[in-house]
Amino acid sequence: MPEAPKRFKKRDDKFGAGRRRRVCSFCSDKQGYIDYKEINRLRRYLSDRAKIEPRRKTGTCAQHQREVTAALKRARQMALLPYAPQHQG
């Protein structure tokens, strides 16, 4: 029986069929609680425009993404993190 032709080779290469899935950093650390006072760790989940980065970009799982979002909002409320980016000039 002949093998079926590979019609979607270009598409598979373009969309990263062989790309490894990112692992949630909170799951790998086995950390039970995401602390809003750890601003250096939380800054990684903010864009340069001070927006919360999506899961597909950061690689966090759904449960920890919700906790990160709550911690970021709590840190913003306590004025530890900015709501808006720094004003230039």
Summary of the structure (lengths in Angstrom):
residues: 89
radius of gyration: 18.8
end to end distance: 69.3
largest distance: 69.3
contacts: 158
relative contact order: 0.17
helix: 43%
strand: 2%
